[in-house]
């Protein structure tokens, strides 16, 4: 009659015959028969006990990511003593090769007089710059690619203080974009982030759906036309630079900067 032999008895027999080591027996005894398996001929143990996992919240993960994109220097506010003013800069970037960089500048004027009373006023200005690019031979075709050297020079010419916030549209590829579209979008987005962080800016990625919904750009008409119309309404002085359909990159950059400015204002109140 065949007897059922439990695992404990089997391992003891294997120990006496030299087919298992005392170390294996101790490991088995600690884990228990429900948490260990003996593989035929291998002697490997597979533990089913789950290791402890550190739970990290979504907000903490996002904050860690944003911290890695921030300038390591403290935010500095430039005091223009000769004009008795302080300036606040916000940058918005459409990272596509046909995109642009927008700079919004708010200048606070402090007017002091001989009397004890003093007044202050603010002025607002906007600038937009096309993303620097150059012609590159890719295979047998000539394509536009971002000009990294000129991008660095453009940021230096802004004369922005370290820690200035740069809001950039987050690159999210769509299936219809194709492999080349995915590559170009990721390349431009990554190149801009690397140059911005290395240049001392604090980078804030913004999904396109967020800033577009902020300006209610969700109608049935072309979004490119809608963004140009919205930018012209918000920045009348820039209307002459937004006339053509291909100027939608400039419009997007201006709106991204305006969205970033509204976020900063909301966080300060």
C-alpha positions as CSV (number, residue, x, y, z in Angstrom):
1,X,0.0,0.0,0.0
2,X,1.4,3.4,-1.0
3,X,1.9,5.8,1.8
4,X,1.7,9.6,1.6
5,X,4.9,11.2,2.6
6,X,4.8,14.9,3.7
7,X,7.4,17.4,2.6
8,X,9.1,17.6,6.0
9,X,9.8,13.8,6.0
10,X,11.0,14.0,2.4
11,X,13.5,16.8,3.1
12,X,14.8,14.9,6.2
13,X,15.5,11.9,4.0
14,X,17.2,14.1,1.4
15,X,19.4,15.5,4.1
16,X,20.5,12.0,5.3
17,X,21.3,10.9,1.7
18,X,23.2,14.2,0.9
19,X,20.7,15.5,-1.7
20,X,20.0,18.7,0.2
21,X,22.1,21.0,2.4
22,X,21.3,22.1,6.0
23,X,21.1,25.6,4.6
24,X,18.3,24.6,2.4
25,X,16.5,22.9,5.3
26,X,16.8,26.1,7.5
27,X,15.4,28.2,4.6
28,X,12.5,25.8,4.3
29,X,11.9,25.8,8.0
30,X,11.8,29.6,8.2
31,X,9.5,30.0,5.2
32,X,7.2,27.1,5.8
33,X,6.0,24.5,3.3
34,X,3.2,26.9,2.1
35,X,5.8,29.5,1.1
36,X,8.5,27.4,-0.5
37,X,8.8,25.0,-3.4
38,X,11.5,22.5,-4.2
39,X,12.2,22.3,-7.9
40,X,13.2,19.0,-9.2
41,X,17.0,18.8,-9.8
42,X,17.5,22.5,-9.1
43,X,17.2,22.9,-5.4
44,X,15.9,26.5,-6.0
45,X,13.4,28.0,-3.7
46,X,10.6,30.3,-4.8
47,X,9.1,32.4,-2.1
48,X,5.5,33.4,-2.4
49,X,5.7,35.9,0.5
50,X,5.1,39.4,-0.9
51,X,7.7,42.0,-0.1
52,X,6.7,45.2,1.6
53,X,5.9,48.0,-0.9
54,X,6.4,51.7,-0.2
55,X,3.2,53.5,-1.1
56,X,3.9,56.8,-2.8
57,X,1.0,59.2,-3.6
58,X,0.5,60.6,-7.1
59,X,1.0,64.1,-5.8
60,X,4.4,63.2,-4.3
61,X,5.5,61.6,-7.5
62,X,4.5,64.7,-9.5
63,X,6.2,66.9,-7.0
64,X,9.4,64.9,-7.2
65,X,9.3,65.2,-11.0
66,X,8.8,68.9,-10.9
67,X,11.6,69.3,-8.4
68,X,14.0,67.6,-10.8
69,X,13.1,70.2,-13.5
70,X,13.6,73.2,-11.2
71,X,16.6,75.5,-11.1
72,X,18.9,74.6,-8.1
73,X,19.4,78.3,-7.4
74,X,16.9,80.2,-5.3
75,X,14.4,82.4,-7.1
76,X,15.9,85.9,-7.5
77,X,13.9,89.0,-8.2
78,X,15.9,91.6,-10.1
79,X,15.8,95.0,-8.7
80,X,16.4,97.8,-11.2
81,X,17.5,100.4,-8.8
82,X,18.1,103.1,-11.4
83,X,14.4,103.0,-12.4
84,X,13.1,102.0,-9.0
85,X,11.2,99.0,-10.5
86,X,10.9,95.3,-10.1
87,X,10.1,92.9,-12.9
88,X,8.3,89.6,-13.1
89,X,8.9,87.3,-16.1
90,X,6.9,84.3,-17.3
91,X,7.9,82.2,-20.3
92,X,5.6,80.0,-22.4
93,X,6.9,77.6,-25.0
94,X,5.4,75.6,-27.8
95,X,8.2,73.0,-28.2
96,X,7.4,72.0,-31.8
97,X,9.9,72.8,-34.5
98,X,7.3,75.3,-35.9
99,X,6.6,76.5,-32.3
100,X,7.7,79.6,-30.5
101,X,8.8,81.1,-27.2
102,X,6.7,83.9,-25.5
103,X,7.9,86.2,-22.8
104,X,5.4,88.0,-20.5
105,X,6.9,90.8,-18.4
106,X,5.1,92.6,-15.6
107,X,7.0,95.7,-14.3
108,X,6.0,97.3,-11.0
109,X,6.9,101.0,-10.7
110,X,7.2,102.4,-7.2
111,X,6.7,106.2,-7.3
112,X,8.0,107.9,-4.2
113,X,7.7,111.6,-3.4
114,X,8.9,113.9,-0.7
115,X,5.7,113.4,1.2
116,X,5.1,110.3,3.3
117,X,2.7,108.8,0.8
118,X,3.9,106.7,-2.1
119,X,2.1,105.1,-5.1
120,X,2.8,102.1,-7.3
121,X,1.8,101.1,-10.8
122,X,2.3,98.2,-13.1
123,X,2.9,97.8,-16.8
124,X,2.6,94.7,-18.9
125,X,4.4,93.7,-22.1
126,X,4.6,90.6,-24.3
127,X,7.2,89.3,-26.8
128,X,7.2,86.3,-29.0
129,X,10.1,84.6,-30.7
130,X,10.0,81.8,-33.3
131,X,11.8,78.6,-32.3
132,X,15.3,78.6,-33.8
133,X,15.7,75.9,-36.4
134,X,17.9,74.9,-39.3
135,X,17.7,72.6,-42.3
136,X,19.1,69.1,-41.9
137,X,19.5,66.3,-44.4
138,X,17.6,63.2,-43.2
139,X,18.1,60.4,-45.6
140,X,17.4,62.0,-49.0
141,X,15.1,64.7,-47.7
142,X,15.8,68.1,-46.1
143,X,13.9,68.6,-42.9
144,X,13.7,71.3,-40.2
145,X,15.3,70.5,-36.9
146,X,15.7,72.6,-33.7
147,X,18.9,74.6,-33.5
148,X,20.2,74.0,-30.0
149,X,23.0,76.6,-30.1
150,X,20.6,79.3,-31.1
151,X,18.1,78.2,-28.5
152,X,20.7,78.7,-25.8
153,X,21.6,82.2,-27.2
154,X,17.9,83.1,-27.3
155,X,17.4,82.3,-23.6
156,X,20.6,84.2,-22.7
157,X,19.3,87.3,-24.5
158,X,16.1,87.3,-22.4
159,X,18.3,88.3,-19.5
160,X,15.9,86.5,-17.1
161,X,16.8,86.0,-13.5
162,X,17.6,82.4,-12.3
163,X,14.6,80.5,-11.3
164,X,12.2,82.2,-13.8
165,X,9.3,79.9,-14.6
166,X,9.1,78.4,-18.1
167,X,5.8,76.8,-18.9
168,X,6.1,74.3,-21.7
169,X,3.5,72.3,-23.5
170,X,3.9,68.6,-22.5
171,X,4.5,66.4,-25.4
172,X,1.8,63.7,-25.7
173,X,2.0,61.6,-28.9
174,X,-1.1,60.5,-30.7
175,X,-1.4,57.3,-32.8
176,X,-2.2,59.3,-35.9
177,X,1.1,61.2,-35.6
178,X,3.2,58.3,-36.8
179,X,6.7,57.3,-35.8
180,X,8.3,60.4,-37.2
181,X,5.8,62.7,-35.4
182,X,6.4,60.8,-32.2
183,X,10.2,61.2,-32.6
184,X,10.1,64.9,-33.5
185,X,7.7,65.7,-30.7
186,X,9.8,63.9,-28.0
187,X,13.0,65.3,-29.3
188,X,11.9,68.9,-29.3
189,X,10.3,68.6,-25.9
190,X,13.3,66.9,-24.3
191,X,15.8,69.3,-25.9
192,X,13.9,72.3,-24.6
193,X,13.7,70.9,-21.1
194,X,17.4,70.1,-21.0
195,X,18.4,73.5,-22.2
196,X,16.0,75.3,-19.9
197,X,17.1,73.5,-16.7
198,X,20.8,73.9,-17.6
199,X,20.2,77.6,-18.2
200,X,18.7,78.1,-14.7
201,X,15.0,78.1,-15.4
202,X,12.3,76.4,-13.5
203,X,10.4,74.2,-15.9
204,X,6.6,73.5,-15.6
205,X,5.2,71.0,-18.1
206,X,1.6,71.7,-19.0
207,X,-0.6,69.2,-21.0
208,X,-2.2,70.8,-24.0
209,X,-5.7,69.9,-22.8
210,X,-5.2,71.9,-19.6
211,X,-4.2,75.2,-21.1
212,X,-6.6,74.9,-24.0
213,X,-9.6,74.2,-21.7
214,X,-8.5,77.2,-19.6
215,X,-9.1,79.4,-22.7
216,X,-12.1,77.3,-23.8
217,X,-10.5,76.2,-27.1
218,X,-12.7,73.3,-27.8
219,X,-15.0,74.5,-30.5
220,X,-15.8,72.8,-33.9
221,X,-13.5,75.2,-35.8
222,X,-9.8,74.6,-36.3
223,X,-8.0,74.8,-33.0
224,X,-5.1,76.6,-34.7
225,X,-7.5,79.4,-35.8
226,X,-9.1,79.5,-32.4
227,X,-5.7,79.9,-30.7
228,X,-4.7,82.7,-32.9
229,X,-8.0,84.5,-32.3
230,X,-7.7,84.0,-28.6
231,X,-4.2,85.3,-28.5
232,X,-5.1,88.4,-30.6
233,X,-7.9,89.2,-28.1
234,X,-5.7,88.7,-25.1
235,X,-2.7,90.5,-26.7
236,X,-3.9,93.1,-29.2
237,X,-0.5,94.5,-29.6
238,X,0.7,91.2,-31.0
239,X,-2.1,90.8,-33.6
240,X,0.2,91.8,-36.5
241,X,2.4,88.8,-35.7
242,X,-0.5,86.3,-35.7
243,X,-2.1,87.0,-39.0
244,X,-1.0,83.9,-40.9
245,X,-2.2,80.4,-40.3
246,X,1.3,79.2,-39.7
247,X,1.6,81.7,-36.8
248,X,-0.4,79.3,-34.6
249,X,2.9,78.4,-32.8
250,X,3.3,82.0,-31.7
251,X,-0.3,82.1,-30.5
252,X,0.1,78.8,-28.6
253,X,3.3,80.1,-26.8
254,X,1.5,83.3,-25.8
255,X,-1.5,81.5,-24.4
256,X,0.7,79.0,-22.6
257,X,2.6,81.9,-21.0
258,X,-0.7,83.6,-20.1
259,X,-1.9,80.4,-18.5
260,X,1.3,80.1,-16.5
261,X,0.9,83.7,-15.3
262,X,-2.7,83.0,-14.2
263,X,-1.5,80.0,-12.2
264,X,1.2,82.1,-10.5
265,X,-1.3,84.8,-9.6
266,X,-3.7,82.2,-8.2
267,X,-1.0,80.6,-6.1
268,X,0.0,84.0,-4.7
269,X,-3.5,84.9,-3.5
